[in-house]
Amino acid sequence: MNITDLIAPARVVCRSDVASKKRVLDLVSELIASGGSGCGSREIFDSLVGRERLGSTGLGHGVALPHGRIPGAEQALGAFVKLARGVDFDAIDQQPVDLVFALLVPEHFTDEHLKILAHLAEMFSDRAFCQSLREAADDATLYQRLAAWSAVSRATTS
């Protein structure tokens, strides 16, 4: 899987000043909706919040992977936000989250959903990679670093 299949430069935001989990989920919902998901930001937000009610998607080490399913969505889409300051995301390690990759998948995605989440979990468990994202100064650099990890990952597993 190539991460650029999920995100586009317009759905990558560096240094957002949102200050709560709710606002983070609202922001990524708007970003995904703008990416041609065929769904409104409110519907996406409700899906992400519904999933969070089942248990936090805060992985620890400052990373969260909120995700949801939507009937009628045509493809998996993502958005990535690097926060200026970490927010409480009820992460497993109780640390604030500053790196958020949100994922929306069609309702019928089952295996694909799990494969994408596994890929993202592997990606964001790479501490050096996460540090490089935290050091990015603008949206374009952030997008390039996300895309580059994917390229490296594919080259080593092929």
C-alpha positions as semicolon CSV with decimal commas, in nm:
position;residue;x (nm);y (nm);z (nm)
1;M;0,000;0,000;0,000
2;N;0,117;0,349;-0,082
3;I;0,017;0,615;0,169
4;T;-0,034;0,861;-0,117
5;D;-0,333;0,648;-0,222
6;L;-0,502;0,774;0,097
7;I;-0,383;1,131;0,133
8;A;-0,319;1,429;-0,089
9;P;-0,123;1,747;-0,014
10;A;-0,448;1,935;0,053
11;R;-0,533;1,690;0,335
12;V;-0,202;1,731;0,521
13;V;-0,182;2,012;0,775
14;C;0,128;2,118;0,967
15;R;0,108;2,297;1,301
16;S;-0,265;2,316;1,353
17;D;-0,360;2,508;1,666
18;V;-0,666;2,303;1,763
19;A;-0,673;2,235;2,134
20;S;-0,909;1,943;2,193
21;K;-0,981;1,593;2,068
22;K;-1,323;1,705;1,944
23;R;-1,171;1,987;1,738
24;V;-0,907;1,750;1,597
25;L;-1,180;1,510;1,484
26;D;-1,376;1,801;1,339
27;L;-1,071;1,924;1,146
28;V;-0,982;1,585;0,998
29;S;-1,349;1,530;0,909
30;E;-1,348;1,854;0,710
31;L;-1,021;1,759;0,539
32;I;-1,152;1,415;0,439
33;A;-1,483;1,558;0,318
34;S;-1,292;1,802;0,097
35;G;-1,106;1,508;-0,058
36;G;-1,400;1,378;-0,258
37;S;-1,526;1,121;-0,010
38;G;-1,882;1,175;-0,127
39;C;-1,975;1,229;0,238
40;G;-2,031;1,540;0,443
41;S;-1,794;1,640;0,720
42;R;-2,069;1,589;0,983
43;E;-2,126;1,230;0,872
44;I;-1,752;1,164;0,884
45;F;-1,722;1,332;1,224
46;D;-2,007;1,119;1,362
47;S;-1,837;0,803;1,234
48;L;-1,502;0,897;1,392
49;V;-1,664;0,992;1,723
50;G;-1,867;0,669;1,722
51;R;-1,548;0,468;1,685
52;E;-1,377;0,667;1,962
53;R;-1,663;0,576;2,196
54;L;-1,565;0,211;2,154
55;G;-1,213;0,290;2,272
56;S;-0,952;0,553;2,209
57;T;-0,749;0,533;1,890
58;G;-0,456;0,702;2,065
59;L;-0,170;0,458;2,008
60;G;0,076;0,617;2,246
61;H;0,397;0,811;2,184
62;G;0,194;1,110;2,067
63;V;0,015;0,931;1,780
64;A;-0,356;0,872;1,714
65;L;-0,525;0,687;1,427
66;P;-0,894;0,779;1,441
67;H;-1,090;0,583;1,184
68;G;-1,443;0,511;1,078
69;R;-1,663;0,341;0,821
70;I;-1,927;0,511;0,611
71;P;-2,188;0,354;0,389
72;G;-2,172;0,508;0,045
73;A;-1,805;0,608;0,059
74;E;-1,635;0,501;-0,261
75;Q;-1,275;0,467;-0,147
76;A;-1,055;0,486;0,159
77;L;-0,937;0,840;0,231
78;G;-0,713;0,985;0,496
79;A;-0,599;1,314;0,641
80;F;-0,293;1,392;0,849
81;V;-0,252;1,671;1,102
82;K;0,054;1,767;1,303
83;L;-0,062;1,969;1,602
84;A;0,129;2,268;1,736
85;R;0,065;2,132;2,089
86;G;-0,043;1,788;2,196
87;V;-0,403;1,727;2,302
88;D;-0,555;1,474;2,539
89;F;-0,672;1,183;2,323
90;D;-0,717;0,923;2,598
91;A;-0,411;0,748;2,458
92;I;-0,299;0,418;2,607
93;D;0,009;0,585;2,762
94;Q;-0,190;0,893;2,875
95;Q;0,048;1,118;2,678
96;P;-0,080;1,407;2,465
97;V;-0,121;1,340;2,092
98;D;0,039;1,567;1,833
99;L;0,037;1,341;1,524
100;V;-0,306;1,239;1,393
101;F;-0,376;1,026;1,087
102;A;-0,751;0,993;1,030
103;L;-0,893;0,725;0,803
104;L;-1,236;0,686;0,648
105;V;-1,322;0,362;0,472
106;P;-1,632;0,242;0,288
107;E;-1,866;0,026;0,493
108;H;-1,789;-0,284;0,284
109;F;-1,411;-0,261;0,348
110;T;-1,325;-0,531;0,597
111;D;-0,990;-0,688;0,517
112;E;-0,876;-0,369;0,344
113;H;-0,959;-0,164;0,657
114;L;-0,749;-0,392;0,877
115;K;-0,460;-0,397;0,629
116;I;-0,454;-0,017;0,608
117;L;-0,463;0,016;0,988
118;A;-0,181;-0,236;1,022
119;H;0,027;-0,042;0,769
120;L;-0,039;0,286;0,952
121;A;0,042;0,131;1,290
122;E;0,373;0,006;1,150
123;M;0,447;0,344;0,997
124;F;0,377;0,538;1,314
125;S;0,562;0,294;1,541
126;D;0,882;0,411;1,368
127;R;1,003;0,665;1,624
128;A;1,265;0,820;1,395
129;F;0,998;0,870;1,130
130;C;0,760;1,033;1,380
131;Q;1,040;1,263;1,494
132;S;1,103;1,366;1,134
133;L;0,733;1,451;1,101
134;R;0,749;1,659;1,419
135;E;1,045;1,851;1,276
136;A;0,867;1,934;0,947
137;A;0,806;2,307;0,917
138;D;0,532;2,318;0,653
139;D;0,254;2,119;0,485
140;A;0,461;2,032;0,176
141;T;0,753;1,893;0,378
142;L;0,515;1,694;0,596
143;Y;0,346;1,542;0,290
144;Q;0,683;1,458;0,132
145;R;0,800;1,280;0,447
146;L;0,480;1,079;0,469
147;A;0,512;0,980;0,101
148;A;0,883;0,898;0,136
149;W;0,823;0,652;0,421
150;S;0,576;0,469;0,207
151;A;0,826;0,447;-0,077
152;V;1,097;0,314;0,156
153;S;0,854;0,066;0,311
154;R;0,751;-0,073;-0,029
155;A;1,112;-0,105;-0,143
156;T;1,213;-0,307;0,161
157;T;0,914;-0,542;0,150
158;S;0,912;-0,610;-0,223
